[in-house]
Amino acid sequence: MSAQKSTDSALLTDTSCGSTSNDGEASTSERRRGLPKALRTLLDTSGLIAVFVLLFAALSLFVPDFLTGRNIVGLLLSVTLIGTIATTMMMVLALGEVDLSVASIVAFAGVVAAMVTSSTGSVAIGVLVGVVAAGAVGAFNGLVVARFGVNSLIATLAAMEFIRGLAYITSGGDAVMITEPGFFDLGSASFLGLTLPVWVMLASFVIFGVLLNQTAFGRNVLATGGNAEASRLAGVNVRRLKIIVFTLQGVVAGIAGILLTSRMGLGDPNTSMGLELAVISACVLGGVSLSGGVASITGVVIGVLIMGCVQNAMGLLNVPTFYQYLVRGGILLLAVLFDRWKQSRR
């Protein structure tokens, strides 16, 4: 009897130890799973970062004047338009949608801001009206996609055409000259050697990076892009979410368009043709999935910089414009193929 009790006691001890051991393993496993998402993101983007580092090193060695301070500042300025808009395009693509109207919104917002500024003599009013007009276009896109269930590719393709047409009608088909000198400060004002457009781009990277990765709103965007029906059943208001994201896209495109207009010195309805493809290319190159649910601000930043470096190098090497189109098209194709490869691997 005593031996039996001893055996039972030993078994209990072994079970307790096993339980403790299993709990410890589970705890370790949980800690590993919970080891910051940033670590997984870094691993996912490490290949892209390596590509950028190698590209930058190669261009620094073989392209004259590439590594000069003046050129680096110029490079940052040259990617401000694509980089700023890519932060919200990232959100749209993460939803599993797409926005082809951003280039037209840029032109429209610039024309509206230039006309209102010149007619009222107030830069603040001109900027406000331009941003509101751009945000209204984005909200309209979101409403058509979310409320009426129109495919975002078709909805924004239609918007791309009629908003560009609206820009031509508003300007009378000609560039709008700006008569208020203060408007030019928007594109030329500088701080710590960097102009306002560069600071706006950097602020956009931070704001939308935090919004995507550190807030419930960003998690809902990624969840909806991964499975919209499951998100709806979990209590996410998918329609409202899409309208908000498209509105943000319009507002940011409007801000970028106004800054571009300030730099150019006029509101041009012809500006930014093909910009939407460059923005989408930067996002997809940065690991944002075209099927939704996957996005990383780190990847988008690297994607923007890679495209900027390639464009800058072609300019320094005096590569003919026709060949630059080939290179940009090749980058877009490679980005899409890379996205397909990652999807198949998942």
matplotlib code that plots the C-alpha trace (Angstrom):
import matplotlib.pyplot as plt

x = [0.0, 2.8, 4.6, 1.4, 1.1, 4.8, 4.2, 1.1, 3.0, 5.8, 3.4, 1.8, 5.2, 6.1, 2.8, 3.3, 6.8, 5.5, 2.8, 5.2, 7.5, 4.7, 3.6, 7.1, 7.3, 3.9, 5.0, 8.2, 6.2, 3.8, 6.7, 8.2, 4.9, 4.5, 8.0, 7.3, 5.6, 8.3, 10.8, 8.7, 8.3, 12.1, 12.6, 10.0, 11.6, 15.2, 15.7, 14.3, 16.5, 19.5, 18.5, 18.3, 21.7, 23.4, 21.7, 22.7, 26.2, 26.4, 25.0, 27.4, 30.3, 29.4, 27.2, 29.0, 27.8, 25.2, 26.6, 26.9, 25.0, 23.2, 22.0, 20.8, 18.7, 17.4, 16.6, 14.5, 12.7, 12.1, 10.3, 8.1, 5.1, 5.2, 6.3, 3.6, 0.7, 2.2, 1.4, -2.3, -2.2, -0.7, -3.9, -6.1, -4.2, -4.1, -8.0, -7.8, -8.8, -7.0, -7.2, -6.3, -7.6, -4.7, -2.9, -6.1, -6.8, -3.3, -4.0, -7.5, -6.4, -3.6, -5.8, -8.5, -6.0, -4.3, -7.6, -9.0, -5.7, -5.5, -9.1, -9.3, -5.7, -5.6, -3.2, -4.9, -8.3, -6.9, -5.1, -8.2, -10.5, -8.1, -7.7, -11.5, -12.1, -9.6, -11.1, -14.6, -13.4, -11.8, -15.0, -17.0, -14.7, -15.2, -18.9, -19.2, -17.0, -18.4, -22.1, -22.8, -20.3, -18.6, -15.2, -12.6, -10.5, -13.5, -14.8, -11.5, -10.7, -14.0, -13.0, -9.6, -11.2, -13.9, -11.8, -9.1, -11.8, -13.1, -9.6, -9.5, -13.0, -12.1, -8.9, -10.4, -7.9, -4.9, -2.4, -3.6, -1.0, -0.6, -0.6, -0.1, 3.6, 3.0, 1.8, 5.3, 6.6, 4.7, 7.1, 10.3, 10.2, 13.0, 14.0, 17.3, 18.2, 15.0, 12.1, 8.5, 7.4, 10.2, 9.0, 5.4, 6.5, 8.5, 5.5, 3.2, 5.5, 5.4, 1.7, 0.4, 3.0, 1.7, -1.9, -1.4, 0.6, -0.3, -4.0, -7.2, -8.1, -5.0, -5.6, -9.2, -7.8, -5.5, -8.2, -10.7, -8.2, -7.5, -11.1, -13.8, -16.7, -15.0, -14.2, -17.9, -19.0, -16.5, -18.2, -16.1, -18.1, -16.4, -18.4, -17.4, -13.8, -13.5, -15.0, -12.6, -9.6, -10.5, -11.2, -7.7, -6.3, -8.0, -6.9, -3.2, -3.2, -4.7, -2.0, 0.7, -0.9, -0.9, 2.7, 3.6, 1.6, 3.6, 6.9, 5.8, 4.4, 1.1, -1.9, -1.5, -4.4, -1.9, 0.4, 1.2, 0.1, 0.8, 1.6, -0.9, 1.2, 4.4, 2.8, 1.3, 4.7, 6.4, 3.9, 4.0, 7.8, 7.7, 5.7, 2.2, 0.0, -2.4, -4.8, -5.0, -4.2, -0.5, 1.3, 4.4, 5.4, 9.1, 8.7, 6.9, 9.7, 12.3, 10.1, 9.9, 13.6, 14.5, 12.3, 13.7, 17.3, 16.7, 15.0, 17.7, 20.5, 18.9, 18.7, 22.3, 23.3, 21.2, 19.2, 16.6, 13.0, 11.8, 14.2, 13.1, 9.6, 10.9, 12.8, 9.7, 7.5, 10.0, 10.1, 6.2, 6.2, 8.9, 7.0, 3.8, 5.7, 7.3, 3.9, 2.5, 5.5, 5.0, 1.3, 2.1, 4.7, 2.1]
y = [0.0, 2.3, 1.4, 2.2, 5.6, 6.2, 5.3, 7.5, 10.4, 9.9, 9.9, 13.1, 14.6, 13.6, 14.9, 18.2, 18.5, 17.7, 20.2, 22.8, 21.9, 22.1, 25.4, 26.7, 25.5, 27.1, 30.3, 30.3, 29.6, 32.4, 34.8, 33.8, 34.3, 37.6, 38.6, 41.7, 41.9, 44.4, 41.5, 39.6, 42.7, 43.2, 39.7, 40.1, 43.3, 42.4, 41.2, 44.4, 46.4, 44.4, 45.2, 48.9, 48.9, 47.1, 49.4, 52.5, 51.3, 50.5, 53.9, 55.7, 53.9, 54.0, 57.1, 60.4, 62.9, 60.5, 60.6, 64.4, 66.2, 68.3, 65.3, 63.4, 66.4, 66.7, 62.9, 63.3, 66.2, 64.3, 61.4, 63.6, 63.4, 59.6, 59.0, 61.2, 59.6, 56.1, 56.3, 56.3, 54.1, 51.6, 51.7, 51.4, 48.4, 46.9, 47.0, 44.9, 48.0, 50.3, 54.0, 55.1, 58.6, 60.0, 61.7, 63.5, 64.5, 66.0, 68.1, 69.1, 70.2, 72.2, 74.0, 74.7, 76.0, 78.2, 79.7, 80.3, 81.8, 84.2, 85.3, 85.7, 86.8, 84.3, 81.4, 79.7, 79.8, 78.5, 75.6, 74.8, 74.7, 72.6, 70.0, 69.9, 69.4, 66.6, 65.0, 65.2, 63.3, 60.6, 60.4, 60.0, 57.2, 55.5, 55.9, 54.4, 51.4, 50.8, 51.7, 50.6, 47.7, 49.0, 47.4, 50.0, 49.6, 50.6, 53.3, 55.1, 54.6, 56.5, 59.1, 59.5, 60.6, 62.9, 64.6, 65.3, 66.7, 68.8, 70.2, 71.2, 72.8, 74.6, 76.1, 76.7, 74.2, 76.4, 76.5, 78.9, 81.5, 82.3, 85.9, 85.6, 85.5, 83.7, 80.6, 79.9, 79.6, 76.3, 74.6, 76.5, 77.0, 74.9, 73.7, 72.0, 72.0, 70.2, 71.8, 71.6, 68.9, 66.6, 67.2, 66.5, 63.2, 62.2, 63.2, 61.1, 58.1, 58.4, 59.2, 56.4, 53.9, 54.4, 54.4, 51.1, 49.2, 50.7, 51.4, 49.4, 51.3, 49.9, 46.4, 46.6, 47.8, 44.8, 42.4, 43.7, 43.3, 39.7, 38.7, 41.4, 39.1, 37.8, 41.4, 42.3, 39.4, 40.5, 43.9, 46.0, 48.6, 47.7, 50.3, 53.2, 52.0, 52.0, 55.5, 56.8, 55.3, 56.6, 60.0, 60.0, 59.1, 62.1, 64.5, 63.4, 63.5, 67.0, 68.2, 66.7, 68.4, 71.8, 71.5, 70.5, 73.5, 75.8, 74.3, 74.7, 78.2, 77.4, 75.2, 72.8, 70.4, 68.4, 67.6, 64.1, 62.0, 58.3, 59.1, 56.5, 53.7, 55.0, 55.1, 51.6, 50.3, 51.8, 50.2, 46.7, 46.9, 47.6, 44.4, 45.7, 42.9, 43.7, 41.2, 43.0, 42.2, 42.8, 46.1, 47.6, 51.2, 50.2, 48.3, 51.3, 53.7, 51.3, 50.9, 54.7, 55.1, 52.4, 54.0, 57.4, 56.2, 54.5, 57.6, 59.9, 57.8, 57.7, 61.5, 61.8, 59.4, 61.3, 58.2, 59.1, 59.5, 56.6, 54.2, 55.5, 54.4, 50.9, 50.8, 52.1, 49.5, 46.8, 47.8, 47.6, 44.2, 42.9, 44.2, 42.5, 39.2, 39.5, 40.0, 36.9, 34.9, 35.9, 35.0, 31.6, 31.1, 32.0]
z = [0.0, 0.9, -2.3, -4.3, -2.6, -3.4, -7.0, -7.3, -5.7, -8.2, -11.1, -9.8, -9.5, -13.0, -14.3, -12.5, -13.8, -17.3, -17.0, -15.8, -18.7, -21.2, -19.8, -20.1, -23.7, -24.4, -22.8, -24.8, -27.9, -27.1, -26.5, -29.9, -31.6, -29.8, -30.5, -32.2, -35.5, -36.4, -36.4, -38.9, -40.9, -40.9, -42.1, -44.8, -46.0, -45.4, -49.0, -50.3, -48.0, -49.2, -52.8, -52.0, -50.3, -53.2, -55.7, -53.8, -53.5, -57.2, -58.3, -55.9, -57.5, -61.2, -61.6, -61.6, -59.0, -57.6, -54.0, -53.8, -51.1, -53.6, -55.6, -52.5, -51.5, -55.1, -55.0, -51.9, -53.4, -56.6, -54.8, -52.6, -54.9, -55.2, -51.6, -50.1, -52.1, -51.7, -47.9, -48.5, -51.6, -49.3, -47.2, -50.3, -51.6, -48.1, -48.3, -51.5, -53.6, -56.0, -56.9, -60.4, -60.0, -57.8, -60.7, -61.8, -58.2, -58.0, -61.1, -60.0, -56.5, -57.9, -60.4, -57.8, -55.2, -57.8, -59.0, -55.5, -54.2, -57.2, -56.9, -53.2, -52.5, -49.6, -49.7, -46.7, -48.4, -51.7, -50.0, -47.9, -50.9, -52.9, -50.1, -49.5, -53.2, -53.4, -50.3, -51.8, -54.8, -52.6, -50.6, -53.8, -54.9, -51.6, -51.7, -55.2, -54.2, -50.7, -51.1, -54.7, -54.8, -58.0, -58.6, -57.5, -60.7, -62.8, -60.4, -60.1, -63.8, -64.5, -61.8, -63.4, -66.6, -65.3, -62.7, -65.3, -67.5, -64.6, -64.1, -67.8, -67.5, -64.3, -65.8, -69.3, -70.7, -69.9, -67.0, -64.2, -63.3, -59.6, -58.6, -54.9, -54.0, -50.7, -52.5, -53.8, -50.2, -49.8, -52.2, -51.4, -47.6, -46.0, -42.5, -41.7, -45.4, -46.5, -48.2, -47.0, -49.5, -48.1, -44.6, -45.6, -47.1, -44.0, -41.8, -44.0, -43.6, -39.8, -39.5, -41.8, -40.6, -37.0, -38.2, -40.1, -37.5, -34.1, -34.2, -34.4, -37.6, -39.3, -38.0, -39.4, -42.8, -43.0, -41.7, -44.2, -47.1, -45.9, -45.6, -45.9, -44.9, -41.8, -40.8, -41.3, -39.1, -36.5, -36.2, -38.6, -40.5, -43.9, -45.9, -43.6, -43.4, -47.2, -47.5, -44.9, -46.6, -50.0, -48.5, -46.9, -50.3, -51.8, -49.1, -49.3, -53.1, -52.8, -50.4, -52.7, -55.7, -54.1, -53.1, -56.7, -58.0, -55.7, -56.9, -60.6, -60.1, -61.8, -61.8, -64.7, -65.7, -67.7, -64.8, -63.3, -66.2, -65.3, -61.7, -60.4, -62.0, -60.4, -57.0, -57.3, -58.5, -55.5, -53.1, -54.8, -55.0, -51.3, -50.5, -50.5, -51.8, -54.7, -53.2, -49.9, -46.3, -46.5, -46.2, -44.5, -44.3, -44.2, -47.5, -49.1, -48.0, -49.6, -52.7, -53.1, -52.7, -55.2, -57.8, -57.0, -57.2, -60.6, -62.0, -60.6, -62.1, -65.5, -65.4, -64.4, -67.2, -69.7, -70.6, -73.4, -72.2, -74.3, -72.6, -69.2, -70.0, -70.7, -67.4, -65.4, -67.1, -66.3, -62.7, -62.5, -64.2, -61.8, -58.8, -59.9, -60.5, -57.1, -55.5, -57.3, -56.1, -52.5, -52.7, -54.1, -51.3, -48.7]

ax = plt.figure().add_subplot(projection="3d")
ax.plot(x, y, z, "-o")
ax.set_aspect("equal")
plt.show()
